[in-house]
């Protein structure tokens, strides 16, 4: 089948690592804001020109070129959100005294933190309580941690999560590890930030099924939450504060140092011979790094690898939100950090083990018109597959995986 390369997600400049756009800081005064102005002007001009050329191409009958230009337009718009003018002044300034400094593996870039939502100790503590509190669901049975469990790599070992009243969705719960470095949230990227993402599952009728007005009223009846919202935000309990606190806590959920980081730092003995051979395959013949790039091993882009596309009612993925033909069946590239802890795999949880994952890529995915051109038969031997899996398990698993015990929760006045 002929690939429609002009509609492929590779048109986005994925060689650029999306973890963060670093801004310099002097003391407590961030200077990234001034540096953003030229980039903003360039991106605005580029976005305008690309949109004009896209419509011109489609009008002339060249739909392939038109779609390609729209893909570039989507990237430019996303880049605008990453600048200080369009993302709540996203900066990396020196932390204030009460801010939490998140420890990162040595190969990570610095974390971008919204200026409007600094990671303070009190806010993280409030977010942690909300994260583990089942009272955020309509029937007090489900918390964020129910589906994103610290004991299971901040994900869930089930193929599909069980939500309110025993209902199930059609997607696997992704890990929240390293989600702070993702350009967008959810498998389909429908949320632009952790703040945007936080309230979605709470309201979703097949997840926590809690209308936000009822949630505000419910938590307002709990003295401990009343006091913390006043202390952290200077307000009563409200949905905005809930989202900010949850996002602040989730930004602290990051993978730890792994053997790969020690190897990159110069420790040539950090990897076993099998893992070292697997690393060579990862960045070479197996072509994994075409999408799994950067410190978190994810470029945050969307790709069609064919998973579930041949089902009777396939999940259309990113297409539902972008309406771009090239996005049909495309899903966000997950981080591979601590991947050994987060089975099952893929957006639908259809592959139970890393062995199944490697076999799937080795055969070239499932053919379809939007199949990414980086997906093809690899011709790996059994030994090569075993080495690649060893690299994923041995080199990318945190030497001290992050596990947090549920905190004590504030009790109702009743």
C-alpha positions as CSV (number, residue, x, y, z in Angstrom):
1,X,0.0,0.0,0.0
2,X,1.3,3.4,-0.9
3,X,2.0,5.7,2.1
4,X,0.5,9.1,2.1
5,X,3.7,10.7,3.3
6,X,2.6,14.3,2.8
7,X,0.0,13.7,5.5
8,X,2.3,11.9,7.9
9,X,3.1,13.2,11.4
10,X,6.8,13.2,10.5
11,X,6.1,16.6,8.8
12,X,6.4,18.0,12.3
13,X,10.0,18.7,13.2
14,X,10.3,15.8,15.6
15,X,14.1,16.0,15.8
16,X,13.5,18.9,18.2
17,X,13.2,17.6,21.7
18,X,9.8,18.8,23.1
19,X,10.6,18.3,26.8
20,X,11.1,22.0,27.5
21,X,11.9,25.4,25.9
22,X,14.5,26.6,28.4
23,X,14.6,30.3,29.3
24,X,17.6,31.9,31.0
25,X,17.2,33.4,34.4
26,X,19.2,35.8,36.5
27,X,18.5,35.5,40.2
28,X,14.8,35.5,40.6
29,X,14.2,37.6,37.5
30,X,13.4,35.6,34.4
31,X,14.6,37.0,31.1
32,X,13.0,34.5,28.8
33,X,10.0,36.8,28.3
34,X,12.0,39.3,26.3
35,X,13.6,36.5,24.3
36,X,10.2,35.2,23.3
37,X,9.2,38.2,21.2
38,X,11.2,37.4,18.0
39,X,10.0,33.8,18.2
40,X,6.4,34.9,18.6
41,X,6.6,37.2,15.6
42,X,8.3,34.6,13.4
43,X,5.7,31.9,14.4
44,X,2.8,34.3,13.8
45,X,4.1,35.2,10.3
46,X,4.8,31.5,9.5
47,X,1.4,30.4,10.7
48,X,-0.3,33.1,8.5
49,X,1.7,32.1,5.4
50,X,1.2,28.4,5.9
51,X,-2.5,28.7,6.4
52,X,-2.8,30.9,3.2
53,X,-0.7,28.4,1.2
54,X,-2.8,25.5,2.6
55,X,-6.0,27.0,1.4
56,X,-4.5,27.9,-1.9
57,X,-3.2,24.4,-2.5
58,X,-6.6,22.8,-1.6
59,X,-8.4,25.3,-3.9
60,X,-6.1,24.4,-6.7
61,X,-6.9,20.7,-6.2
62,X,-3.6,19.7,-4.5
63,X,-5.1,18.2,-1.3
64,X,-1.9,16.5,-0.3
65,X,0.1,19.7,-0.2
66,X,-2.8,21.4,1.5
67,X,-3.0,18.8,4.3
68,X,0.8,19.0,4.7
69,X,0.6,22.7,5.2
70,X,-2.1,22.3,7.8
71,X,0.1,19.9,9.7
72,X,2.8,22.6,9.8
73,X,0.2,25.1,10.9
74,X,-0.8,22.9,13.8
75,X,2.8,22.6,14.9
76,X,3.3,26.4,14.7
77,X,0.2,27.0,16.8
78,X,1.4,24.5,19.3
79,X,4.8,26.2,19.4
80,X,3.0,29.5,20.1
81,X,1.5,28.0,23.2
82,X,5.0,27.1,24.4
83,X,6.2,30.7,24.3
84,X,5.8,33.0,27.3
85,X,3.2,35.2,25.5
86,X,0.8,32.3,24.9
87,X,1.3,29.9,27.8
88,X,0.9,32.0,30.9
89,X,4.5,33.1,30.7
90,X,6.1,29.7,30.8
91,X,9.5,30.4,32.3
92,X,12.2,28.6,34.2
93,X,13.2,31.1,36.9
94,X,15.1,30.4,40.1
95,X,12.7,28.9,42.7
96,X,11.3,30.9,45.5
97,X,12.0,29.7,49.1
98,X,8.8,27.7,49.3
99,X,8.9,26.2,45.9
100,X,9.7,22.5,45.3
101,X,12.7,21.7,43.2
102,X,11.9,18.5,41.3
103,X,14.9,16.2,41.0
104,X,15.4,15.1,37.4
105,X,17.6,12.5,35.7
106,X,20.8,14.0,34.4
107,X,19.8,13.5,30.7
108,X,16.6,15.5,31.1
109,X,16.2,19.1,30.2
110,X,14.9,21.5,32.8
111,X,11.2,21.5,33.4
112,X,9.0,24.3,32.2
113,X,6.7,25.5,35.0
114,X,3.8,27.9,34.3
115,X,4.5,31.2,36.1
116,X,0.9,31.2,37.1
117,X,1.3,27.9,38.9
118,X,4.6,27.5,40.8
119,X,5.2,24.2,42.5
120,X,5.0,25.2,46.2
121,X,5.2,22.7,49.0
122,X,1.7,23.5,50.4
123,X,0.2,23.3,46.9
124,X,1.9,20.0,46.2
125,X,0.6,18.6,49.5
126,X,-2.9,19.7,48.7
127,X,-2.7,18.2,45.2
128,X,-1.4,14.9,46.7
129,X,-4.4,14.7,49.0
130,X,-6.8,15.5,46.1
131,X,-5.0,12.9,43.9
132,X,-5.6,10.1,46.4
133,X,-9.1,11.2,47.6
134,X,-11.9,9.0,46.4
135,X,-14.4,11.7,47.4
136,X,-13.6,13.4,44.1
137,X,-15.8,10.7,42.5
138,X,-19.6,10.7,42.6
139,X,-19.8,7.5,44.7
140,X,-16.6,7.9,46.8
141,X,-15.1,4.8,45.1
142,X,-12.5,6.2,42.7
143,X,-9.6,8.5,43.0
144,X,-6.9,9.6,40.5
145,X,-4.7,7.0,42.0
146,X,-7.2,4.2,41.3
147,X,-6.2,4.3,37.6
148,X,-2.8,5.9,38.0
149,X,-1.4,3.8,40.8
150,X,2.1,4.5,42.2
151,X,2.4,0.8,42.9
152,X,2.1,0.1,39.2
153,X,4.3,2.8,37.7
154,X,1.6,5.4,38.1
155,X,-0.6,3.5,35.6
156,X,-2.8,0.5,36.0
157,X,-2.2,-3.2,35.2
158,X,-5.7,-3.6,33.7
159,X,-6.2,-3.3,29.9
160,X,-9.0,-0.8,30.5
161,X,-9.8,1.0,33.7
162,X,-13.0,0.5,35.7
163,X,-14.8,3.7,36.4
164,X,-18.1,4.9,38.0
165,X,-20.7,2.1,38.4
166,X,-18.4,-0.5,36.9
167,X,-18.2,1.2,33.5
168,X,-15.2,0.8,31.3
169,X,-13.7,3.0,28.5
170,X,-11.8,1.8,25.5
171,X,-8.4,3.1,26.3
172,X,-5.6,2.1,28.7
173,X,-4.8,4.5,31.5
174,X,-1.4,6.0,30.7
175,X,1.2,6.6,33.3
176,X,1.5,10.1,34.7
177,X,5.3,9.7,35.1
178,X,7.0,12.5,33.1
179,X,3.7,14.0,32.0
180,X,5.0,17.4,32.9
181,X,7.4,17.1,29.9
182,X,4.6,16.3,27.4
183,X,3.5,19.1,25.0
184,X,-0.1,17.9,25.4
185,X,-2.1,15.5,27.6
186,X,-4.2,12.3,27.0
187,X,-3.5,9.8,24.3
188,X,-5.2,12.1,21.7
189,X,-3.6,15.3,23.0
190,X,-6.9,17.0,23.6
191,X,-5.7,18.9,26.7
192,X,-2.9,21.5,26.3
193,X,-1.5,21.3,29.8
194,X,-1.8,19.4,33.1
195,X,-4.0,22.1,34.3
196,X,-6.4,21.6,31.4
197,X,-6.3,17.8,31.9
198,X,-6.9,17.7,35.6
199,X,-10.7,18.2,35.7
200,X,-11.5,16.0,32.7
201,X,-11.5,12.6,34.3
202,X,-13.4,14.0,37.3
203,X,-16.3,15.0,35.2
204,X,-16.2,12.1,32.8
205,X,-19.4,10.0,33.3
206,X,-17.5,6.7,32.8
207,X,-14.6,7.7,35.0
208,X,-15.4,9.6,38.2
209,X,-18.7,11.1,37.1
210,X,-18.5,14.1,39.4
211,X,-20.0,17.4,38.2
212,X,-17.7,20.3,39.2
213,X,-20.4,22.3,41.0
214,X,-21.1,19.3,43.2
215,X,-17.4,18.7,43.8
216,X,-16.9,22.2,45.0
217,X,-19.8,21.9,47.4
218,X,-18.6,18.5,48.6
219,X,-15.1,19.6,49.3
220,X,-16.2,22.8,50.8
221,X,-17.8,20.9,53.6
222,X,-14.4,19.5,54.6
223,X,-12.7,21.8,57.0
224,X,-9.2,20.6,56.1
225,X,-9.8,21.5,52.5
226,X,-11.3,24.8,53.4
227,X,-8.2,25.8,55.4
228,X,-5.7,24.6,52.7
229,X,-7.5,26.4,49.9
230,X,-7.4,29.6,51.9
231,X,-3.7,29.1,52.8
232,X,-2.6,28.2,49.2
233,X,-4.9,30.3,47.0
234,X,-6.6,32.7,49.4
235,X,-10.0,31.5,48.1
236,X,-12.8,29.1,49.0
237,X,-12.7,25.6,47.5
238,X,-13.1,26.0,43.7
239,X,-12.4,24.1,40.5
240,X,-9.6,26.3,39.4
241,X,-7.7,25.6,42.6
242,X,-8.3,21.9,42.3
243,X,-6.8,21.9,38.8
244,X,-3.8,23.9,39.9
245,X,-3.1,21.8,42.9
246,X,-3.4,18.5,41.0
247,X,-1.2,19.8,38.2
248,X,1.5,21.0,40.7
249,X,1.5,17.6,42.3
250,X,1.7,15.7,39.0
251,X,4.7,17.8,37.9
252,X,6.6,16.2,40.8
253,X,6.0,12.7,39.4
254,X,9.1,12.1,37.4
255,X,11.2,9.0,36.7
256,X,14.4,8.7,38.6
257,X,18.0,8.2,37.5
258,X,18.5,5.0,35.5
259,X,21.4,3.0,34.1
260,X,21.1,4.8,30.8
261,X,21.8,8.2,32.6
262,X,24.9,6.8,34.3
263,X,26.1,5.4,30.9
264,X,25.6,8.8,29.3
265,X,27.5,10.4,32.1
266,X,30.5,8.3,31.3
267,X,30.0,5.1,33.3
268,X,30.8,2.5,30.6
269,X,30.0,-0.3,32.9
270,X,26.4,0.9,33.6
271,X,24.9,-1.3,30.9
272,X,25.2,-5.1,30.5
273,X,26.5,-6.3,27.1
274,X,22.9,-7.3,26.2
275,X,21.6,-3.9,27.1
276,X,24.4,-2.1,25.3
277,X,23.6,-4.2,22.2
278,X,20.0,-3.3,22.6
279,X,20.8,0.4,22.9
280,X,22.7,0.2,19.6
281,X,19.6,-1.3,18.0
282,X,17.3,1.2,19.6
283,X,19.2,4.1,18.0
284,X,19.9,2.2,14.9
285,X,18.4,-0.8,13.1
286,X,15.2,-0.9,15.2
287,X,14.6,2.8,14.5
288,X,12.9,3.3,17.9
289,X,14.5,6.8,18.4
290,X,12.7,8.2,15.4
291,X,9.8,8.8,17.8
292,X,11.2,7.9,21.2
293,X,13.7,10.7,21.5
294,X,15.1,13.0,24.1
295,X,15.6,12.5,27.8
296,X,12.1,11.1,28.4
297,X,12.3,9.0,25.2
298,X,9.2,10.6,23.7
299,X,8.9,13.4,21.1
300,X,5.3,14.1,22.2
301,X,4.1,13.9,18.6
302,X,1.2,11.7,17.3
303,X,1.8,8.7,15.1
304,X,-0.2,5.9,13.5
305,X,1.4,2.5,14.0
306,X,-1.7,0.6,13.1
307,X,-2.9,-0.6,16.6
308,X,-6.6,-1.4,16.4
309,X,-7.0,0.3,13.1
310,X,-8.4,-3.0,11.6
311,X,-11.2,-3.3,14.1
312,X,-14.8,-2.8,13.2
313,X,-15.0,0.5,15.0
314,X,-11.4,1.7,15.3
315,X,-10.4,4.5,17.7
316,X,-9.7,7.5,15.4
317,X,-7.3,9.0,18.0
318,X,-5.9,12.5,17.3
319,X,-8.1,12.9,14.2
320,X,-11.2,13.5,16.4
321,X,-9.7,16.7,17.7
322,X,-7.5,17.9,14.7
323,X,-9.7,16.8,11.8
324,X,-6.6,16.2,9.8
325,X,-6.7,13.1,7.6
326,X,-3.1,12.3,8.4
327,X,-4.1,12.0,12.1
328,X,-6.5,9.1,11.6
329,X,-5.5,6.4,14.1
330,X,-2.7,8.5,15.5
331,X,-1.9,8.6,19.2
332,X,0.7,10.4,21.3
333,X,4.1,8.8,21.7
334,X,4.5,7.7,25.3
335,X,7.7,8.1,27.4
336,X,9.7,4.9,27.7
337,X,11.1,5.7,31.1
338,X,10.1,3.0,33.5
339,X,8.2,1.2,30.7
340,X,8.8,-2.1,32.3
341,X,6.6,-1.0,35.2
342,X,3.6,0.1,33.1
343,X,2.2,-2.9,31.3
344,X,-0.1,-3.4,29.4
345,X,0.9,-1.3,26.4
346,X,-0.5,0.8,23.6
347,X,-3.5,3.2,23.8
348,X,-5.9,0.3,24.0
349,X,-3.8,-1.9,26.3
350,X,-3.9,-4.6,23.6
351,X,-0.2,-5.7,24.0
352,X,0.4,-7.4,27.4
353,X,4.2,-7.5,27.4
354,X,7.3,-5.8,26.0
355,X,7.9,-9.0,24.0
356,X,4.6,-8.5,22.3
357,X,5.4,-4.8,21.6
358,X,8.7,-5.6,20.0
359,X,7.2,-8.4,17.9
360,X,4.5,-6.0,16.7
361,X,7.1,-3.4,15.6
362,X,9.3,-6.0,14.1
363,X,6.6,-7.1,11.8
364,X,5.9,-3.6,10.6
365,X,2.7,-2.7,12.5
366,X,-0.7,-3.0,10.8
367,X,-0.9,-1.6,7.3
368,X,-3.3,1.2,6.6
369,X,-3.3,4.5,4.5
370,X,-2.0,6.6,7.4
371,X,0.6,4.2,8.7
372,X,3.7,6.2,9.7
373,X,6.5,5.8,7.3
374,X,8.9,5.0,10.1
375,X,6.9,1.8,10.7
376,X,8.2,-1.0,8.6
377,X,9.4,-4.6,8.9
378,X,12.6,-4.6,10.9
379,X,14.0,-8.1,10.4
380,X,15.3,-8.4,13.9
381,X,16.6,-11.8,15.0
382,X,15.4,-13.4,18.2
383,X,18.7,-12.4,19.9
384,X,18.3,-8.8,18.7
385,X,14.8,-8.6,20.0
386,X,15.9,-10.0,23.4
387,X,18.7,-7.4,23.5
388,X,16.3,-4.6,22.7
389,X,14.0,-5.7,25.5
390,X,16.9,-5.9,27.9
391,X,17.8,-2.3,27.1
392,X,14.2,-1.1,27.7
393,X,14.0,-3.0,31.0
394,X,17.5,-2.6,32.4
395,X,18.6,0.8,31.1
396,X,15.4,2.8,31.4
397,X,13.9,1.6,34.7
398,X,14.6,4.0,37.6
399,X,17.1,2.6,40.1
400,X,14.7,4.0,42.8
401,X,11.2,4.0,41.2
402,X,9.0,6.7,42.6
403,X,6.4,5.3,45.0
404,X,4.3,7.6,47.2
405,X,2.1,6.3,50.0
406,X,-1.4,7.7,50.3
407,X,-1.5,10.7,52.6
408,X,-3.8,11.3,55.5
409,X,-6.9,13.0,54.2
410,X,-8.9,15.8,55.8
411,X,-12.1,14.6,57.3
412,X,-15.6,16.0,56.9
413,X,-17.1,18.1,59.6
414,X,-19.9,15.6,59.9
